Amino acid sequence: ASTSLLGERGVGVDGALESIGIAARVDEVYITQTIHSSDGHPTALVTTSWVQPGLVPIHPVGETTSYSSMSAVQEAIHQGSLARTMDGTNAELVIGIEVAGGWYGSVGFLRKNASRSWTKRDGAFLRTIADILGAYYERSESRIRLESLLTSKDQLIASVSHELRTPLTAVVGLAEELRENEVGIDSAERDQLIGVIATESREMADLVEDLLIAARSGDGSVAVFPQRTDLSLLAANVALSLAVPEDVDLVVDDTSSAAFADPIRVRQVIRNLLTNAMRYGGKQVRVTFGAEGGMTYLDVSDDGPGIPEHDLETIFEPYERSASSDMIPGSVGLGLTLSKRLAELMGGALTYVPSGGCTFRLAVPSAETPEMTAVASSGVRPTR
């Protein structure tokens, strides 16, 4: 079994179960994965099984059984013990499978028309098999994570290249135009071209800053320095610095909204939220403020189509964009992920608020707390 599952050319679980079943002298070997049913109860789903030739499996693949009807088995698994059950003449021996310290499922032996009880050797053998299976599934999950990281890396490189190429092309082209036609361009046109160069350069700088913060946040080296600030003033300043499309109406309420947060990080979050709203949302974008439960919040809303329900679980994942934003390809997709991390670093949160359009809420502490005082002096991540 070890060679089959953990060898360089492993044949997988199916081949291993046959070897296990024959060696254990049992009629059936099965593996379950723990899932949660619609009522929230943990349920055993049979994912793989082997049965002696000519016999009908008692636990066929796809069978589900709620642990609410197997409380003794569940208790034994949680205690790391062997569970012994008897159903008529069928005797079973079950133990849990752990993957990375968590409960993955279980593996069980079954003997039909059992004429003898389970021995200590049977139990020791099953424990060994559970350990091997745990290592196999953990290695499989690690491989999947690694493949995902490699895919994300390739996607990031392609996306960053795309997003940098567009403003960089404009900057290079306009700069060459200014150099080659120094005499033929009047002052008004020159000022317009310089304005475009400045805007496109700022867009590239913002993207590079996002990438740097995203990299640092992964190893916990991003510092935050919260202080007394006003979210409405920060939002107004960010709005003035952005290139708002002519067909977009951006309104920032002037309601005073005192908070205790890092103004630099708050501006970064607001910039990302407003940029997303103007790129992917409707034509009406509004920033409003409020306070609740010791938190001051800022809502960025637009009258666009909103985010489909099936996308809500992944919108804060890196490199993810809602299907509603597909008309603008090449986005790095780091804005919401980065903004959520920054909000949490400040002891707050970034959430999606269901509304008629699309609303994201940034909430940060309204006043200084002992915890945030420590953050302000040390720049370390809050524990909340």
C-alpha positions as CSV (number, residue, x, y, z in Angstrom):
1,A,0.0,0.0,0.0
2,S,2.8,2.4,0.9
3,T,4.5,1.7,-2.5
4,S,1.2,2.1,-4.3
5,L,0.3,5.4,-2.7
6,L,3.6,7.1,-1.9
7,G,6.0,5.8,-4.5
8,E,7.2,7.9,-7.4
9,R,4.9,6.0,-9.7
10,G,1.9,5.5,-7.4
11,V,-1.0,3.5,-8.8
12,G,-3.5,5.4,-6.6
13,V,-6.0,4.5,-4.0
14,D,-7.9,1.8,-6.0
15,G,-4.8,-0.3,-6.5
16,A,-3.7,0.1,-2.9
17,L,-7.1,-1.0,-1.5
18,E,-6.9,-4.3,-3.3
19,S,-3.5,-5.0,-1.8
20,I,-4.8,-3.9,1.6
21,G,-7.9,-6.0,1.5
22,I,-6.0,-9.1,0.5
23,A,-3.3,-8.6,3.1
24,A,-5.9,-7.9,5.9
25,R,-8.0,-10.9,4.9
26,V,-11.2,-8.8,4.8
27,D,-14.2,-8.8,2.5
28,E,-14.4,-5.1,2.0
29,V,-12.2,-2.0,2.4
30,Y,-13.7,1.5,2.0
31,I,-12.7,5.1,2.4
32,T,-15.0,8.0,3.3
33,Q,-14.6,11.7,3.1
34,T,-16.3,13.9,5.7
35,I,-18.7,16.4,4.1
36,H,-21.5,18.5,5.6
37,S,-25.1,17.9,4.6
38,S,-27.7,20.5,4.0
39,D,-28.7,20.3,7.7
40,G,-25.1,21.0,8.8
41,H,-24.4,17.6,10.2
42,P,-21.1,15.9,9.3
43,T,-21.7,13.1,6.8
44,A,-19.5,10.2,5.6
45,L,-19.3,10.0,1.8
46,V,-17.8,6.8,0.5
47,T,-15.3,7.9,-2.2
48,T,-13.4,4.6,-2.8
49,S,-14.0,1.0,-2.0
50,W,-12.8,-2.5,-2.8
51,V,-14.7,-5.8,-2.3
52,Q,-13.7,-9.4,-2.7
53,P,-14.6,-10.7,-6.2
54,G,-18.1,-12.1,-6.4
55,L,-19.4,-10.1,-3.3
56,V,-21.8,-7.2,-3.3
57,P,-20.3,-4.1,-1.5
58,I,-22.0,-3.1,1.7
59,H,-20.6,0.5,1.3
60,P,-20.7,1.3,-2.4
61,V,-19.0,4.4,-3.8
62,G,-21.4,7.4,-3.4
63,E,-23.1,6.2,-0.3
64,T,-23.7,8.8,2.3
65,T,-24.4,8.3,6.0
66,S,-24.8,11.0,8.6
67,Y,-22.6,10.7,11.7
68,S,-25.7,11.7,13.7
69,S,-26.7,8.0,13.2
70,M,-23.2,6.8,14.0
71,S,-22.4,8.8,17.2
72,A,-20.2,6.0,18.6
73,V,-18.1,5.9,15.5
74,Q,-17.8,9.7,15.4
75,E,-16.7,9.8,19.1
76,A,-14.1,7.1,18.5
77,I,-12.7,8.9,15.5
78,H,-12.4,12.2,17.4
79,Q,-10.6,10.4,20.2
80,G,-8.2,8.7,17.7
81,S,-9.6,5.3,18.6
82,L,-10.7,2.3,16.7
83,A,-14.5,2.0,16.3
84,R,-15.9,-1.5,16.2
85,T,-19.5,-2.1,15.0
86,M,-21.6,-5.2,14.3
87,D,-24.6,-5.2,11.9
88,G,-26.1,-8.6,11.9
89,T,-23.2,-10.9,10.9
90,N,-21.2,-8.1,9.3
91,A,-18.3,-6.8,11.5
92,E,-16.6,-3.5,10.8
93,L,-13.4,-1.8,12.1
94,V,-13.1,1.9,11.4
95,I,-10.6,4.6,12.2
96,G,-10.3,8.3,11.2
97,I,-7.9,9.7,8.6
98,E,-6.2,13.0,9.4
99,V,-4.8,15.4,6.8
100,A,-2.7,18.3,8.0
101,G,-4.1,18.0,11.5
102,G,-7.7,18.0,10.3
103,W,-10.4,15.3,10.1
104,Y,-10.4,14.2,6.4
105,G,-12.6,11.1,6.7
106,S,-12.2,7.4,7.7
107,V,-11.0,4.0,6.4
108,G,-12.8,0.8,7.4
109,F,-12.5,-2.9,7.2
110,L,-15.5,-5.2,6.8
111,R,-15.9,-8.9,7.2
112,K,-19.2,-10.6,6.2
113,N,-20.5,-13.5,8.2
114,A,-17.8,-12.7,10.7
115,S,-16.8,-15.8,12.7
116,R,-14.0,-14.1,14.7
117,S,-13.4,-10.8,16.4
118,W,-11.0,-8.1,15.4
119,T,-7.5,-8.7,16.7
120,K,-4.8,-6.2,18.0
121,R,-2.9,-6.9,14.8
122,D,-6.0,-5.9,12.7
123,G,-6.2,-2.7,14.6
124,A,-2.5,-1.9,14.3
125,F,-2.7,-2.7,10.6
126,L,-5.7,-0.3,10.1
127,R,-3.9,2.4,12.0
128,T,-0.9,2.1,9.7
129,I,-3.1,2.2,6.6
130,A,-4.9,5.4,8.0
131,D,-1.5,7.1,8.4
132,I,-0.4,6.1,4.9
133,L,-3.7,7.4,3.5
134,G,-3.4,10.6,5.4
135,A,0.1,11.2,4.0
136,Y,-1.2,10.4,0.5
137,Y,-4.1,12.8,0.7
138,E,-1.9,15.5,2.2
139,R,0.7,15.1,-0.6
140,S,-2.1,15.3,-3.1
141,E,-3.5,18.5,-1.6
142,S,0.0,20.0,-1.5
143,R,0.4,19.1,-5.2
144,I,-2.9,20.8,-6.1
145,R,-1.9,23.9,-4.1
146,L,1.5,24.0,-5.8
147,E,-0.2,23.7,-9.3
148,S,-2.6,26.4,-8.3
149,L,0.3,28.7,-7.3
150,L,2.1,28.0,-10.5
151,T,-1.0,28.8,-12.5
152,S,-1.5,32.0,-10.4
153,K,2.1,33.0,-11.1
154,D,1.7,32.7,-14.8
155,Q,-1.7,34.5,-14.7
156,L,-0.1,37.3,-12.6
157,I,2.8,37.8,-15.0
158,A,0.4,37.9,-18.0
159,S,-2.0,40.3,-16.3
160,V,0.7,42.6,-15.0
161,S,2.3,42.7,-18.4
162,H,-1.1,43.6,-20.0
163,E,-1.9,46.3,-17.4
164,L,1.5,47.9,-17.6
165,R,1.7,47.8,-21.3
166,T,-1.4,49.9,-21.9
167,P,-0.3,53.0,-19.8
168,L,3.4,52.5,-20.7
169,T,2.5,52.6,-24.4
170,A,0.7,55.9,-23.9
171,V,3.5,57.4,-21.9
172,V,6.2,56.4,-24.4
173,G,4.1,57.5,-27.4
174,L,3.2,60.8,-26.0
175,A,6.7,61.5,-24.7
176,E,8.1,60.8,-28.2
177,E,5.5,63.1,-29.7
178,L,6.6,65.9,-27.4
179,R,10.2,65.4,-28.2
180,E,9.8,65.1,-32.0
181,N,7.3,67.9,-32.4
182,E,8.6,70.4,-29.8
183,V,8.0,73.4,-32.1
184,G,4.7,72.3,-33.7
185,I,2.8,71.7,-30.5
186,D,1.1,74.7,-28.8
187,S,1.1,75.2,-25.0
188,A,-2.5,74.0,-24.5
189,E,-1.9,70.8,-26.4
190,R,1.4,70.3,-24.6
191,D,-0.3,70.7,-21.2
192,Q,-2.9,68.2,-22.3
193,L,-0.3,65.6,-23.3
194,I,1.7,66.1,-20.1
195,G,-1.5,65.6,-18.1
196,V,-2.1,62.3,-19.9
197,I,1.5,61.2,-19.2
198,A,1.1,62.1,-15.6
199,T,-2.2,60.2,-15.3
200,E,-0.9,57.1,-17.0
201,S,2.3,57.2,-15.0
202,R,0.3,57.4,-11.7
203,E,-1.7,54.4,-12.8
204,M,1.5,52.4,-13.3
205,A,2.8,53.5,-9.9
206,D,-0.4,52.5,-8.2
207,L,-0.2,49.0,-9.8
208,V,3.4,48.6,-8.7
209,E,2.5,49.7,-5.2
210,D,-0.3,47.2,-5.0
211,L,2.0,44.4,-6.1
212,L,4.6,45.4,-3.5
213,I,2.0,45.5,-0.7
214,A,0.5,42.2,-1.8
215,A,3.9,40.6,-1.7
216,R,4.7,42.0,1.8
217,S,1.3,41.1,3.2
218,G,2.0,37.5,2.4
219,D,5.0,37.4,4.8
220,G,3.5,39.7,7.4
221,S,5.9,42.5,6.9
222,V,3.4,45.2,6.0
223,A,3.3,47.9,8.8
224,V,0.3,49.9,9.7
225,F,0.3,53.1,11.7
226,P,-3.2,54.0,12.8
227,Q,-4.0,57.5,13.9
228,R,-7.1,59.7,14.3
229,T,-8.4,60.6,10.8
230,D,-11.5,61.4,8.9
231,L,-12.7,58.9,6.2
232,S,-14.7,61.5,4.3
233,L,-11.7,63.8,3.9
234,L,-9.5,60.9,2.7
235,A,-12.2,59.8,0.3
236,A,-12.6,63.3,-1.1
237,N,-8.8,63.6,-1.7
238,V,-8.7,60.2,-3.4
239,A,-11.6,61.2,-5.7
240,L,-9.8,64.4,-6.7
241,S,-6.7,62.4,-7.6
242,L,-8.4,59.9,-9.9
243,A,-9.2,60.3,-13.6
244,V,-13.0,60.0,-13.5
245,P,-14.5,59.1,-16.9
246,E,-16.7,61.7,-18.4
247,D,-19.8,59.4,-18.3
248,V,-19.4,58.6,-14.6
249,D,-20.9,60.7,-11.9
250,L,-18.8,60.3,-8.7
251,V,-20.2,61.8,-5.5
252,V,-18.5,61.8,-2.1
253,D,-20.7,62.7,0.8
254,D,-19.2,65.4,3.1
255,T,-20.4,63.7,6.3
256,S,-17.7,63.9,9.0
257,S,-16.6,60.3,9.8
258,A,-13.9,60.1,12.5
259,A,-11.9,56.9,12.7
260,F,-8.7,55.5,14.0
261,A,-6.8,54.0,11.1
262,D,-3.7,54.3,8.9
263,P,-4.6,57.1,6.4
264,I,-2.1,55.9,3.8
265,R,-3.6,52.4,3.8
266,V,-7.2,53.7,3.9
267,R,-6.5,55.8,0.8
268,Q,-5.1,52.8,-0.9
269,V,-8.3,50.8,-0.1
270,I,-10.5,53.7,-1.3
271,R,-8.5,54.1,-4.5
272,N,-9.0,50.4,-5.3
273,L,-12.7,50.5,-4.5
274,L,-13.4,53.6,-6.6
275,T,-11.3,52.3,-9.5
276,N,-13.3,49.0,-9.5
277,A,-16.6,50.9,-9.3
278,M,-15.7,53.1,-12.3
279,R,-14.3,50.3,-14.3
280,Y,-16.9,47.6,-13.7
281,G,-19.9,49.3,-12.1
282,G,-22.6,51.6,-13.2
283,K,-22.4,55.3,-14.2
284,Q,-23.5,56.5,-10.7
285,V,-20.8,56.0,-8.1
286,R,-21.3,57.3,-4.5
287,V,-19.3,57.2,-1.3
288,T,-21.2,57.4,2.0
289,F,-20.3,57.0,5.6
290,G,-21.7,55.8,8.9
291,A,-20.8,54.3,12.3
292,E,-22.0,51.2,14.1
293,G,-20.8,49.1,17.0
294,G,-17.6,51.0,17.6
295,M,-16.7,50.9,13.9
296,T,-16.7,53.7,11.3
297,Y,-17.6,52.5,7.8
298,L,-17.3,53.8,4.3
299,D,-19.5,52.5,1.5
300,V,-18.6,52.7,-2.1
301,S,-21.7,52.0,-4.2
302,D,-22.6,52.0,-7.9
303,D,-25.8,51.4,-9.8
304,G,-24.3,48.6,-11.9
305,P,-25.5,45.0,-12.2
306,G,-23.8,43.9,-9.0
307,I,-21.9,40.7,-8.4
308,P,-23.6,37.4,-9.3
309,E,-24.3,35.2,-6.3
310,H,-22.1,32.4,-7.6
311,D,-19.1,34.8,-7.6
312,L,-19.5,36.0,-4.0
313,E,-17.3,33.3,-2.4
314,T,-14.3,34.1,-4.6
315,I,-14.3,37.9,-5.1
316,F,-11.7,38.4,-2.4
317,E,-9.5,35.7,-3.8
318,P,-6.3,36.9,-5.6
319,Y,-6.6,37.1,-9.4
320,E,-10.4,36.7,-9.3
321,R,-12.8,39.0,-11.0
322,S,-16.6,38.7,-11.2
323,A,-18.1,37.5,-14.5
324,S,-19.7,40.9,-14.7
325,S,-16.2,42.4,-15.3
326,D,-15.3,40.2,-18.2
327,M,-15.7,43.0,-20.7
328,I,-12.4,44.5,-19.4
329,P,-9.7,41.8,-19.8
330,G,-6.3,41.7,-18.3
331,S,-7.0,43.0,-14.8
332,V,-4.6,41.8,-12.2
333,G,-7.4,41.1,-9.8
334,L,-5.5,42.1,-6.7
335,G,-7.5,45.1,-5.7
336,L,-10.1,43.5,-3.5
337,T,-7.7,40.9,-2.0
338,L,-5.2,43.6,-1.1
339,S,-7.9,45.9,0.3
340,K,-9.3,43.2,2.5
341,R,-5.9,42.4,3.9
342,L,-5.2,46.1,4.6
343,A,-8.6,46.5,6.3
344,E,-7.8,43.5,8.6
345,L,-4.4,44.8,9.4
346,M,-6.0,48.0,10.7
347,G,-8.4,45.9,12.9
348,G,-11.3,46.3,10.5
349,A,-12.9,44.5,7.6
350,L,-13.9,44.8,4.0
351,T,-17.2,43.2,3.0
352,Y,-19.6,43.1,0.1
353,V,-23.1,44.5,1.0
354,P,-26.0,43.2,-1.1
355,S,-27.8,46.2,-2.6
356,G,-29.6,47.3,-5.7
357,G,-26.3,47.6,-7.4
358,C,-22.8,46.9,-6.0
359,T,-21.6,48.1,-2.6
360,F,-18.4,47.4,-0.7
361,R,-18.0,48.5,2.9
362,L,-14.7,49.3,4.6
363,A,-15.1,49.3,8.4
364,V,-12.3,50.5,10.7
365,P,-12.3,51.2,14.5
366,S,-13.9,54.5,15.4
367,A,-11.6,55.3,18.2
368,E,-8.3,54.2,19.6
369,T,-8.1,51.0,21.6
370,P,-5.3,49.4,23.6
371,E,-4.8,46.9,20.9
372,M,-4.6,49.5,18.1
373,T,-2.3,51.6,20.3
374,A,0.2,48.8,20.2
375,V,-0.2,48.5,16.5
376,A,0.4,52.3,16.1
377,S,3.7,52.1,18.0
378,S,5.0,48.9,16.6
379,G,3.4,48.5,13.2
380,V,2.6,44.9,13.9
381,R,-0.5,43.1,12.8
382,P,-3.5,43.3,15.2
383,T,-4.6,40.0,16.8
384,R,-8.3,40.6,16.3
